[in-house]
């Protein structure tokens, strides 16, 4: 099941760390295509969002949109 998340927040957190998408992919142990899809706002499962969030040092909740948090 896909979750609704804020790709701009992921991008900001990447920039704060000075990371490229490939850095996030490596740390999160996901493909670069998954990171690319996330940064474009494409569909992500809760599991994939969690992997990205944890690699960035945050809870997945940080990236969820308000409507998704209420669900």
MOPAC internal coordinates of N, CA, C and O (Angstrom, degrees):
PM7 1SCF
backbone

  N    0.0000 0     0.00 0     0.00 0    0    0    0
  C    1.4491 1     0.00 0     0.00 0    1    0    0
  C    1.5260 1   108.80 1     0.00 0    2    1    0
  O    1.2310 1   120.89 1   -51.57 1    3    2    1
  N    1.3243 1   115.90 1   128.43 1    3    2    1
  C    1.4621 1   121.27 1  -179.10 1    5    3    2
  C    1.5235 1   110.49 1   -78.43 1    6    5    3
  O    1.2310 1   121.15 1   -35.17 1    7    6    5
  N    1.3270 1   115.41 1   144.83 1    7    6    5
  C    1.4553 1   121.57 1   177.37 1    9    7    6
  C    1.5255 1   109.12 1  -107.00 1   10    9    7
  O    1.2310 1   120.55 1   -21.99 1   11   10    9
  N    1.3212 1   116.56 1   158.01 1   11   10    9
  C    1.4531 1   122.29 1   177.52 1   13   11   10
  C    1.5239 1   107.66 1   -98.60 1   14   13   11
  O    1.2310 1   120.84 1   -59.51 1   15   14   13
  N    1.3109 1   116.00 1   120.49 1   15   14   13
  C    1.4595 1   121.35 1  -173.39 1   17   15   14
  C    1.5275 1   110.29 1  -137.29 1   18   17   15
  O    1.2310 1   121.00 1   -10.08 1   19   18   17
  N    1.3303 1   115.68 1   169.92 1   19   18   17
  C    1.4643 1   122.98 1  -177.59 1   21   19   18
  C    1.5350 1   109.47 1  -102.73 1   22   21   19
  O    1.2310 1   119.51 1   -79.40 1   23   22   21
  N    1.3330 1   118.54 1   100.60 1   23   22   21
  C    1.4650 1   119.90 1  -178.83 1   25   23   22
  C    1.5289 1   112.78 1   -65.98 1   26   25   23
  O    1.2310 1   120.06 1   151.54 1   27   26   25
  N    1.3281 1   117.49 1   -28.46 1   27   26   25
  C    1.4641 1   120.03 1   179.86 1   29   27   26
  C    1.5281 1   110.79 1   -64.35 1   30   29   27
  O    1.2310 1   120.20 1   145.36 1   31   30   29
  N    1.2957 1   117.22 1   -34.64 1   31   30   29
  C    1.4673 1   120.67 1   178.77 1   33   31   30
  C    1.5287 1   110.18 1   -67.37 1   34   33   31
  O    1.2310 1   120.38 1   140.08 1   35   34   33
  N    1.3157 1   116.88 1   -39.92 1   35   34   33
  C    1.4682 1   120.04 1   176.13 1   37   35   34
  C    1.5228 1   109.06 1   -61.24 1   38   37   35
  O    1.2310 1   120.49 1   135.24 1   39   38   37
  N    1.3092 1   116.66 1   -44.76 1   39   38   37
  C    1.4646 1   121.41 1  -179.32 1   41   39   38
  C    1.5367 1   111.12 1   -62.57 1   42   41   39
  O    1.2310 1   120.22 1   138.39 1   43   42   41
  N    1.3238 1   117.18 1   -41.61 1   43   42   41
  C    1.4746 1   120.54 1   177.87 1   45   43   42
  C    1.5309 1   110.89 1   -62.47 1   46   45   43
  O    1.2310 1   120.83 1   137.13 1   47   46   45
  N    1.3335 1   116.01 1   -42.87 1   47   46   45
  C    1.4592 1   119.30 1   179.86 1   49   47   46
  C    1.5282 1   111.61 1   -66.18 1   50   49   47
  O    1.2310 1   120.37 1   144.14 1   51   50   49
  N    1.3149 1   116.90 1   -35.86 1   51   50   49
  C    1.4676 1   120.53 1   174.25 1   53   51   50
  C    1.5254 1   109.81 1   -60.91 1   54   53   51
  O    1.2310 1   120.77 1   131.70 1   55   54   53
  N    1.3274 1   116.14 1   -48.30 1   55   54   53
  C    1.4613 1   121.23 1  -177.89 1   57   55   54
  C    1.5299 1   111.34 1   -62.03 1   58   57   55
  O    1.2310 1   120.51 1   140.19 1   59   58   57
  N    1.3225 1   116.63 1   -39.81 1   59   58   57
  C    1.4697 1   120.19 1   178.88 1   61   59   58
  C    1.5239 1   111.70 1   -59.47 1   62   61   59
  O    1.2310 1   120.64 1   146.63 1   63   62   61
  N    1.3090 1   116.37 1   -33.37 1   63   62   61
  C    1.4630 1   120.65 1  -179.51 1   65   63   62
  C    1.5192 1   112.16 1   -88.13 1   66   65   63
  O    1.2310 1   120.83 1   169.23 1   67   66   65
  N    1.3244 1   116.01 1   -10.77 1   67   66   65
  C    1.4596 1   119.23 1  -175.86 1   69   67   66
  C    1.5160 1   112.34 1    74.53 1   70   69   67
  O    1.2310 1   121.32 1  -156.70 1   71   70   69
  N    1.3357 1   115.08 1    23.30 1   71   70   69
  C    1.4626 1   121.05 1  -178.65 1   73   71   70
  C    1.5167 1   111.18 1   -92.01 1   74   73   71
  O    1.2310 1   121.45 1   -27.98 1   75   74   73
  N    1.3043 1   114.83 1   152.02 1   75   74   73
  C    1.4627 1   123.47 1   167.14 1   77   75   74
  C    1.5255 1   107.24 1   -98.33 1   78   77   75
  O    1.2310 1   121.16 1   -11.53 1   79   78   77
  N    1.3207 1   115.40 1   168.47 1   79   78   77
  C    1.4573 1   119.70 1   177.64 1   81   79   78
  C    1.5137 1   112.79 1   -56.32 1   82   81   79
  O    1.2310 1   120.75 1   143.28 1   83   82   81
  N    1.3182 1   116.18 1   -36.72 1   83   82   81
  C    1.4723 1   119.39 1  -179.27 1   85   83   82
  C    1.5293 1   111.36 1   -66.40 1   86   85   83
  O    1.2310 1   120.35 1   149.74 1   87   86   85
  N    1.3302 1   116.93 1   -30.26 1   87   86   85
  C    1.4670 1   119.81 1   176.63 1   89   87   86
  C    1.5301 1   109.91 1   -66.80 1   90   89   87
  O    1.2310 1   121.05 1   134.70 1   91   90   89
  N    1.3180 1   115.59 1   -45.30 1   91   90   89
  C    1.4638 1   119.88 1   178.25 1   93   91   90
  C    1.5207 1   110.48 1   -62.09 1   94   93   91
  O    1.2310 1   120.26 1   136.54 1   95   94   93
  N    1.3152 1   117.11 1   -43.46 1   95   94   93
  C    1.4668 1   120.65 1   179.76 1   97   95   94
  C    1.5252 1   110.90 1   -58.43 1   98   97   95
  O    1.2310 1   120.74 1   136.80 1   99   98   97
  N    1.3245 1   116.20 1   -43.20 1   99   98   97
  C    1.4622 1   120.30 1  -179.09 1  101   99   98
  C    1.5322 1   111.17 1   -65.03 1  102  101   99
  O    1.2310 1   120.39 1   131.33 1  103  102  101
  N    1.3391 1   116.87 1   -48.67 1  103  102  101
  C    1.4652 1   120.56 1  -177.10 1  105  103  102
  C    1.5244 1   111.31 1   -67.06 1  106  105  103
  O    1.2310 1   120.54 1   141.24 1  107  106  105
  N    1.3400 1   116.58 1   -38.76 1  107  106  105
  C    1.4626 1   121.02 1  -179.02 1  109  107  106
  C    1.5262 1   112.43 1   -80.04 1  110  109  107
  O    1.2310 1   120.46 1   169.34 1  111  110  109
  N    1.3278 1   116.73 1   -10.66 1  111  110  109
  C    1.4636 1   122.47 1  -177.48 1  113  111  110
  C    1.5282 1   111.12 1    58.95 1  114  113  111
  O    1.2310 1   121.80 1  -130.74 1  115  114  113
  N    1.3461 1   114.16 1    49.26 1  115  114  113
  C    1.4610 1   121.90 1   174.84 1  117  115  114
  C    1.5234 1   107.69 1  -129.62 1  118  117  115
  O    1.2310 1   120.23 1   -11.06 1  119  118  117
  N    1.3049 1   117.17 1   168.94 1  119  118  117
  C    1.4593 1   120.13 1   179.26 1  121  119  118
  C    1.5266 1   110.53 1   -74.66 1  122  121  119
  O    1.2310 1   121.39 1   -23.41 1  123  122  121
  N    1.3310 1   114.96 1   156.59 1  123  122  121
  C    1.4668 1   118.24 1   175.68 1  125  123  122
  C    1.5238 1   110.84 1   -64.18 1  126  125  123
  O    1.2310 1   120.44 1   154.50 1  127  126  125
  N    1.3274 1   116.76 1   -25.50 1  127  126  125
  C    1.4694 1   120.36 1   177.89 1  129  127  126
  C    1.5347 1   110.53 1   -67.61 1  130  129  127
  O    1.2310 1   119.85 1   144.15 1  131  130  129
  N    1.3175 1   117.89 1   -35.85 1  131  130  129
  C    1.4713 1   121.08 1   176.68 1  133  131  130
  C    1.5166 1   110.28 1   -63.05 1  134  133  131
  O    1.2310 1   120.57 1   135.34 1  135  134  133
  N    1.3259 1   116.51 1   -44.66 1  135  134  133
  C    1.4675 1   120.38 1   178.97 1  137  135  134
  C    1.5279 1   109.61 1   -64.81 1  138  137  135
  O    1.2310 1   120.16 1   136.78 1  139  138  137
  N    1.3034 1   117.29 1   -43.22 1  139  138  137
  C    1.4628 1   120.97 1   178.85 1  141  139  138
  C    1.5273 1   110.67 1   -59.23 1  142  141  139
  O    1.2310 1   120.65 1   134.90 1  143  142  141
  N    1.3165 1   116.36 1   -45.10 1  143  142  141
  C    1.4707 1   121.18 1   178.55 1  145  143  142
  C    1.5302 1   110.27 1   -61.56 1  146  145  143
  O    1.2310 1   120.39 1   137.63 1  147  146  145
  N    1.3269 1   116.86 1   -42.37 1  147  146  145
  C    1.4672 1   121.00 1   179.73 1  149  147  146
  C    1.5229 1   111.25 1   -62.61 1  150  149  147
  O    1.2310 1   120.24 1   137.87 1  151  150  149
  N    1.3147 1   117.14 1   -42.13 1  151  150  149
  C    1.4649 1   120.74 1  -178.23 1  153  151  150
  C    1.5270 1   112.04 1   -70.92 1  154  153  151
  O    1.2310 1   120.48 1   157.43 1  155  154  153
  N    1.3268 1   116.68 1   -22.57 1  155  154  153
  C    1.4749 1   120.95 1   175.80 1  157  155  154
  C    1.5254 1   111.98 1   -88.62 1  158  157  155
  O    1.2310 1   120.33 1   173.83 1  159  158  157
  N    1.3300 1   116.97 1    -6.17 1  159  158  157
  C    1.4576 1   120.60 1  -179.15 1  161  159  158
  C    1.5114 1   113.45 1    83.80 1  162  161  159
  O    1.2310 1   120.44 1  -161.49 1  163  162  161
  N    1.3310 1   116.76 1    18.51 1  163  162  161
  C    1.4553 1   121.05 1   178.35 1  165  163  162
  C    1.5185 1   111.42 1   -71.95 1  166  165  163
  O    1.2310 1   120.28 1    -8.76 1  167  166  165
  N    1.3217 1   117.07 1   171.24 1  167  166  165
  C    1.4645 1   120.72 1  -177.05 1  169  167  166
  C    1.5303 1   112.52 1   -65.37 1  170  169  167
  O    1.2310 1   121.91 1   -45.09 1  171  170  169
  N    1.3277 1   113.94 1   134.91 1  171  170  169
  C    1.4642 1   121.39 1   176.07 1  173  171  170
  C    1.5189 1   108.45 1  -133.44 1  174  173  171
  O    1.2310 1   121.04 1   -36.95 1  175  174  173
  N    1.3015 1   115.62 1   143.05 1  175  174  173
  C    1.4674 1   119.76 1   173.43 1  177  175  174
  C    1.5261 1   108.34 1   -77.19 1  178  177  175
  O    1.2310 1   121.33 1   -17.86 1  179  178  177
  N    1.3071 1   115.06 1   162.14 1  179  178  177
  C    1.4681 1   120.25 1   177.04 1  181  179  178
  C    1.5277 1   109.69 1   -60.01 1  182  181  179
  O    1.2310 1   120.16 1   143.07 1  183  182  181
  N    1.3025 1   117.29 1   -36.93 1  183  182  181
  C    1.4733 1   121.62 1  -179.81 1  185  183  182
  C    1.5205 1   111.15 1   -64.08 1  186  185  183
  O    1.2310 1   120.18 1   136.28 1  187  186  185
  N    1.3312 1   117.26 1   -43.72 1  187  186  185
  C    1.4609 1   120.55 1   179.98 1  189  187  186
  C    1.5239 1   111.03 1   -67.81 1  190  189  187
  O    1.2310 1   120.44 1   138.72 1  191  190  189
  N    1.3266 1   116.77 1   -41.28 1  191  190  189
  C    1.4620 1   119.75 1   177.60 1  193  191  190
  C    1.5266 1   110.04 1   -61.41 1  194  193  191
  O    1.2310 1   120.44 1   140.12 1  195  194  193
  N    1.3191 1   116.76 1   -39.88 1  195  194  193
  C    1.4654 1   120.79 1   179.01 1  197  195  194
  C    1.5260 1   110.88 1   -62.81 1  198  197  195
  O    1.2310 1   120.15 1   138.33 1  199  198  197
  N    1.3160 1   117.31 1   -41.67 1  199  198  197
  C    1.4619 1   120.04 1   179.27 1  201  199  198
  C    1.5254 1   110.91 1   -62.39 1  202  201  199
  O    1.2310 1   120.67 1   137.47 1  203  202  201
  N    1.3233 1   116.32 1   -42.53 1  203  202  201
  C    1.4620 1   119.88 1   179.42 1  205  203  202
  C    1.5258 1   110.83 1   -66.55 1  206  205  203
  O    1.2310 1   120.95 1   134.06 1  207  206  205
  N    1.3182 1   115.79 1   -45.94 1  207  206  205
  C    1.4629 1   120.75 1  -178.48 1  209  207  206
  C    1.5289 1   110.99 1   -60.72 1  210  209  207
  O    1.2310 1   120.17 1   133.28 1  211  210  209
  N    1.3123 1   117.29 1   -46.72 1  211  210  209
  C    1.4611 1   120.35 1  -178.57 1  213  211  210
  C    1.5236 1   111.28 1   -65.23 1  214  213  211
  O    1.2310 1   120.24 1   144.55 1  215  214  213
  N    1.3222 1   117.15 1   -35.45 1  215  214  213
  C    1.4649 1   120.08 1   176.92 1  217  215  214
  C    1.5288 1   110.78 1   -64.14 1  218  217  215
  O    1.2310 1   120.78 1   147.99 1  219  218  217
  N    1.3255 1   116.11 1   -32.01 1  219  218  217
  C    1.4622 1   121.02 1   178.36 1  221  219  218
  C    1.5313 1   112.14 1   -84.17 1  222  221  219
  O    1.2310 1   120.60 1   173.03 1  223  222  221
  N    1.3210 1   116.46 1    -6.97 1  223  222  221
  C    1.4563 1   120.91 1   177.11 1  225  223  222
  C    1.5176 1   114.57 1    90.87 1  226  225  223
  O    1.2310 1   120.37 1  -159.42 1  227  226  225
  N    1.3247 1   116.90 1    20.58 1  227  226  225
  C    1.4601 1   121.15 1  -177.80 1  229  227  226
  C    1.5243 1   111.34 1  -128.93 1  230  229  227
  O    1.2310 1   122.11 1   -12.72 1  231  230  229
  N    1.3164 1   113.57 1   167.28 1  231  230  229
  C    1.4572 1   121.12 1   171.39 1  233  231  230
  C    1.5236 1   108.42 1   -78.09 1  234  233  231
  O    1.2310 1   119.76 1   -31.32 1  235  234  233
  N    1.3228 1   118.07 1   148.68 1  235  234  233
  C    1.4673 1   119.94 1   176.40 1  237  235  234
  C    1.5362 1   112.25 1   -57.65 1  238  237  235
  O    1.2310 1   120.76 1   152.36 1  239  238  237
  N    1.3154 1   116.15 1   -27.64 1  239  238  237
  C    1.4691 1   120.88 1  -178.96 1  241  239  238
  C    1.5354 1   111.51 1   -56.60 1  242  241  239
  O    1.2310 1   120.04 1   149.79 1  243  242  241
  N    1.3310 1   117.52 1   -30.21 1  243  242  241
  C    1.4680 1   122.05 1   179.43 1  245  243  242
  C    1.5300 1   111.25 1   -56.88 1  246  245  243
  O    1.2310 1   120.33 1   147.92 1  247  246  245
  N    1.3196 1   116.97 1   -32.08 1  247  246  245
  C    1.4618 1   121.35 1  -172.83 1  249  247  246
  C    1.5282 1   114.03 1   -99.01 1  250  249  247
  O    1.2310 1   120.19 1   169.31 1  251  250  249
  N    1.2961 1   117.24 1   -10.69 1  251  250  249
  C    1.4626 1   120.08 1  -179.94 1  253  251  250
  C    1.5153 1   110.68 1   -70.96 1  254  253  251
  O    1.2310 1   120.71 1   -34.01 1  255  254  253
  N    1.3279 1   116.24 1   145.99 1  255  254  253
  C    1.4536 1   119.98 1   174.39 1  257  255  254
  C    1.5275 1   107.95 1   -77.74 1  258  257  255
  O    1.2310 1   120.45 1   -17.53 1  259  258  257
  N    1.3037 1   116.74 1   162.47 1  259  258  257
  C    1.4715 1   120.97 1  -177.13 1  261  259  258
  C    1.5256 1   111.63 1   -56.71 1  262  261  259
  O    1.2310 1   119.76 1   138.62 1  263  262  261
  N    1.3081 1   118.06 1   -41.38 1  263  262  261
  C    1.4702 1   120.41 1  -179.13 1  265  263  262
  C    1.5268 1   110.87 1   -63.36 1  266  265  263
  O    1.2310 1   120.55 1   144.11 1  267  266  265
  N    1.3272 1   116.55 1   -35.89 1  267  266  265
  C    1.4697 1   120.81 1   179.92 1  269  267  266
  C    1.5186 1   110.80 1   -72.41 1  270  269  267
  O    1.2310 1   119.78 1   144.21 1  271  270  269
  N    1.3403 1   118.03 1   -35.79 1  271  270  269
  C    1.4576 1   120.85 1   179.49 1  273  271  270
  C    1.5294 1   111.07 1   -62.82 1  274  273  271
  O    1.2310 1   120.51 1   145.72 1  275  274  273
  N    1.3372 1   116.63 1   -34.28 1  275  274  273
  C    1.4548 1   120.86 1  -178.33 1  277  275  274
  C    1.5317 1   112.43 1   -73.74 1  278  277  275
  O    1.2310 1   121.11 1   159.62 1  279  278  277
  N    1.3331 1   115.49 1   -20.38 1  279  278  277
  C    1.4708 1   119.73 1  -176.22 1  281  279  278
  C    1.5086 1   111.99 1   -74.25 1  282  281  279
  O    1.2310 1   120.10 1   180.00 1  283  282  281

